[in-house]
Amino acid sequence: MHSHSIEDFRHSHIFLGETHGRNERKTWAVIAVCAAMMVAEIIGGYWFGSVALMADGLHMSSHAGALLIAALAYAYSRRHANDTRLAFGTGKLGDLAAFTSAIALAMIALLIGYESVERLISPVPISFNQAIPIALLGLGVNLLSAFLLRDDHVHHHGHGHDHGHDHDHRHESNLIADFHRDHNLRAAFVHVMADAAVSVLVIIGLVSGRQFGWVWMDPLMGLVATVVILSWSWTLVRSAGAILLDACPDPSLSRKIVARLEQHGDRVSDLHLWRLGPGHLATIISLVSDDPHAPSHYKRRLSGLPGLSHVTIEVERCPGVHG
């Protein structure tokens, strides 16, 4: 008979996303690009008198900071993945970084709004011909950054479904995408996309001002940018915050777990399902049964369900429970 040691029964608590290393490298590359452009836009905006261009540069500086938060979160979670003080490892550190980035994004949006209102009340002269090329360059840098930070992995899971069940499959693939999504990378992506949106609005404001003399268009576009960025920030706060609070990531998976376990008189008395990191879910389940089996028996019933990286099951004998 094969003998077992306690090591055979120990759990791994490394719950990093499978693209963790690649996403970390992407983030550092975009930090370098954003930092260079940030300096150019702030100096250009100051020289040429465009508040929207300066705001775009300051906004990009916030993104460089937010991207730094993301990059450091990747590095820390990788280096401390085996830290035994952390009950479920460092998989959620990216969600904490994303939540922090979203708050920073909202604060910068409010700052842009404040500056825009100030310039609507007290307009300043703008050197349109000098400012517009810098804004176009800023847009190009933002689009390049967004391209580098796109999340290929999430989209990979949407293919190969039967068209007869498009609605169900779209819903299922969306859940899989959320389950696999690296919110740290998503936060970085949202930051550069927000900056791209600001760049577009800056260009509209500057061109309108030059062509029609509408100097007020520049700060007005700043106000539009404030609203757009605040809405994106709120979406990110909600999604990252839900994970930090251990909200159930997939109610349909909870129902599947219950359906597989509630057989032959076994009943689920308590079930918790939450996300540990990109692509990793944990569940704690309490079962009652008049004829209980070992936890390993019930774990086998759950085999094949996606992403269950850490399963804890307790079983209590309770005669007559199947009624």
N, C-alpha and C positions, 0 to 999 in steps of 0.2 A: 504494500500500500504506500502511495506517495505521501510523504510527510510535508506539512506546510509550516512556514514561519509566519510571524506577525506581519512581516513585510509584504507577504502575498495579499494581505487584506487592507493595506494602507491605500488611501486615496491621494491622487495628485490634486493639487490646488492651483495649478497654473491654467488660468482661463483667459489668456490673451487671444486676440483674433489671429487667424492664420496668415493674414497679410500685415501683421504688426510691423515687422522690420521694414517692409517696402513703404508702408505709409509713413513711417518715421523719416526715412530718407527723402521722400517727396516733400515733407513739411520743411525740413532744413533747407532744401533747394529753393522753395518758394520764399522762405524768410530772407535769403540773400537777395533775391530779385526785388521783393517788396521794399527792403531797406534802402536799396539804391534809388528806387523810384520815389520813395517817400522824401528823401533829401531834395531831389530835383523839383518835385512839385511844391514843397514848402518854400524853397528859395524862389522858384518861378512865380508863385502866387504873390509873394511879398514884393518882388521887383515890379510885377506887372499889375498889381492892384486888384486881383480877382479874389474876392472872399471865398467864392465857391471852389476855386482851384486850391487855395490854402486849406480850406476845409477838407478837400479831397486828400491833400497831402497829410493833414493831421489824422484824417480818417484812416489813411493807409498806415500811419504810425501806430494807430490802435490795432490794426490788423497784424502788423509786425510783432507787436506785444502779444496779441492773442495767439498768433502762430507760434511764438516762443513758448507760451504756456502749453500748447499742444505738443510741441517737440519735447519739452522737458517732461511732460506727462508720459510720453512714449518711452523716453530714456529711463525714467524712474521705475515705471511699471515693469520694464524688462529686467532691470538690475535687481529689483526686489521681488521678483516673481516667486521666489522660494522663501520669503520671510514668514516664519511660523507665527509671528504676532498677528498676521492678517488672516482672519478666519477663512475667507474665501479668496485669498490672493489679491492681485492688483488689477483684475479685469475691469473693475468699475472706475479706475482712476481716469480713464479717458472720458467717461461720462461726467465726472466731477470737473474736469478741465473744460468740457463743452459747456456745462452750466455756467462756469465762471466766465468763459468767453462771451456767452450770450448776454450776461449782465454788462460786461464791458462794452459790447456792441450797442446795447440800449443807451448807455450813458453817453457814448460818442454821438449817437443819433440825436439825443437831447441837446448836446453841445452845438451840433450843426444847426438845429432848429433855433437855438438862442441867437447864434451868430447871424442867421438869416433874417430873423425878425429885426435885429439891430440894424442890419444893412438896408432893410426895407424902409425903416424909419429915417435913417441917415445914409443916403446913397454915397458911394465913393466912385471916382473915375476908374475905368478899367481899360487896360491896354489889350484890346481884343485880339489883335493880330499876333501878339506874342503869346498870349495865354492859350489860344485855341490849339496850336500844335502840341503844347505840353499836355493838355487835357486828352488829346488823341493818343499821345504816347502812353499816358496813364491807363487809358482804356485797353490798349494793346497789352500792357503788362498784366492788367487784371484778368483779361481773357486767357493769357498764357498761364497764369497762376491757377485759374479755375480748371484749365485743361489738365495741368499737372496733378491737381488734387482730386480729380473726379474719382468716384469709387467704382472701379470696374467690377469688383467682386459682387456687389449687390445686384447689378444688372444681369450678371451671369445666371442667376437662378430663375429668371423669368421665362426661359425658353422651353420648348418641347411639350406644350400642353395640347390636349384634344380640344379642337375648336367647338365641339358640341357642348362643352361646359365652360365657356369662356369666362362667365361671371364668377363662378366658383373658383376657377383657377387664378383669375386676376386677384381675387381676394386672398387666396392662399399664397400667391407669389408675393403680394404686398406684405403679408405677415412674415414670410421667410426673409424678405428684404429687411424689415424692421429688426428681425431677430439677429440677422448677420451684420447689420449696419454698425460701423465704427463711428460712434457719435463724435469722437475726438476729431477724426478726419472730416466728418460732416460739418462740424463747427468751423474748422479752418476753411472749408469750401464755401460755407455761407458768408464768412467774412470777406473773402475775395469777390464773391458774387455781389455782395452788398456794395463793395467798392466799385465794381464794374457798373452797377446801376447808378451810383453817384456820378461816375465819370460820364455816362451817357447824358444825365440830366445837366451836368456842368456844360457839356458841349452844346446842348440845346439852348441853355441860358446864354452862353457866350455868343453863339451864332445869331440868335434872335436880337441880342443887344447890339451886335455890330451892324446887322442888316437893317433893323427897324428902329434903332435907338432905344429899345426897351431895356434900359439898365435894370429895371425891377425884375426882369426875368431871371437874372443870375441868383439873387436871394430866394426868389419864389421856387426855383428848382431845388434849392437847399431845403425848403420846407417839405416839398414832395418827397425828397430823399429821406427826410426824418420819418415820415409816415411809413414808407416802404421798409426801411431798416428796422423800425420798432416792431412791425408785424412779423418780420423774419426772426427777430430776436425772441419774441414771445413764443413762436412755434418751437424754437430750439430749447428754450427754458422748459416748456411743457414736456417735450419728449425726453430730455436728459433728466429732468426732475422726477419724472415718473419712474425711471430706472433707479435713481438714487433712493427713492422711497419704496423700492421693491414692489411696484405695481405689477399685477399679473400681465405679462407681455403678450399672451395669446390665450384668451378664454376658450377657443375651440380646442386647443391642445389639452387644457384642463379637462374638458368633457371627454376627449379621447382616452385620457388616463383613467378617468372614472369608469368609462365603458369597459375597458380592458380588465380592470381589477374587480369590478362588481360581478363576479360569477360564482356559482355554486354556493350561494349563501354568504359570500364575503361582501362586506359593505365598507365604503370609505366614510370615516367619521370626521376627518380633517385633511385638508390638502392645501399646500402653499406652493406656488410656482413663481419663480422670479428669475431675472437675468443676472448672470455673474460676469459677463463680458461678451464681446462680439462673437456670436455663434455658440454661446454656452448658456444653458439653462440649468437651474437646480430645482429640485422638488423635495419637499418633506411631506410624507403621507402617513396618516394613522388609519389602520384597518381594524375592524372588529369582525370576528368570525366564530361560528360554533365549532368549526373544525380547522383551526389555524395551521398554516404551513410556515416554513422558515422564510425570512425576508427575501432570500435569493430566489425562491419560487415565484414571488410576485414581481421581482425585478425582471425575470425572464419574460413575463407577460408584457412588459413595457419595451422589450427590445424592438428596435426598428423605428421608434418614435424619434423625430429629429431633435438633435441638440441637447438631449438630457445627459449632461456631463457629470452631474452629482445627484444621486438618488438616495434618499434616506427613507426607510420604511420601518414602522413599528407595528406590531400585530398584537391584538389583545383577544383572549378567548372570551366570548360572550354568547352563551347558548341561546338559541331562538332568535338571533338577531335578524335572520332573513325575513322575518315577518314585517 
